[in-house]
Amino acid sequence: MLTPDLFIGFLIALCIIALLAKRTHISYPVAFLLGGLALGFVPQIPKIHIPSQYMLAIFLPPLLMDGAF
């Protein structure tokens, strides 16, 4: 279950990764991928399960929008 504290923590981590990507001139998708891999190895973070039918609806539109520009 995604608690509000965990959600805010993920948003803060997302902002930090975006700032690091901008300062190091790494593309955002690569930085988010590496940041997600790093967060995946932290043992204190609980596992979050997203049902497979929502994966397409959540991740495809932003990827298509970014690719269109």
N, C-alpha and C positions, 0 to 999 in steps of 0.2 A: 504494500500500500504506500502511495506517495503522500507523505505528510507535508504540511506547509513548510516546516523547517527544512526538510530535504529539498523541496521545490525551490525555495529561496537559495539554498546552498548551490543547487545546480545552476540557477540563474547567475549567481556570483561567479561560479567557475566558468560559465560561458562568457561572461564579460571579460574576465581575466585572460582567457584564451584568445579572445578577439583582440584585446589590446596587445598581447604578445605577438600575435600574427601580424598586426599592423606595424609594430616596431621592428620586427625582424624581416619584414617584407616576404613573408610566406603567405601563400594563398589561404583564404579562410577555410575552404573544405579540407585541406591537408592539415591545418592546425586543429580543426575540430575533430578530425579523425584521430590524430595523435593524442589530443586531450582526452577523448573518449576512451581510447585504449589505456591511457594512464589511470583514468578514474575507474576503469574496470578492474584494475589490479589492487585497488584499495580494499582491504578486507572488511572494514567497518561499514561500508555502504551496502544497504540491503539490495537484493536482486529485485528488479522491476520487470514485470512481464507485461508486454503490450500484445493484445490479441492480433493475430496475423491479418484479419480483415481490416484493421485500422492502419496497418503499416503503409499500405498504398495511399490511403487518403491523407495521412499525416505528412509523409516525406516526399511524395511525387510532385505535388504542386509547387513547393518552393524550389525544387531542383529544375523543373521545367521553366519557371519564371527566371531563375538565374541564368539558365542556358539560353533563354530568348534574348537577354540583353547582351 
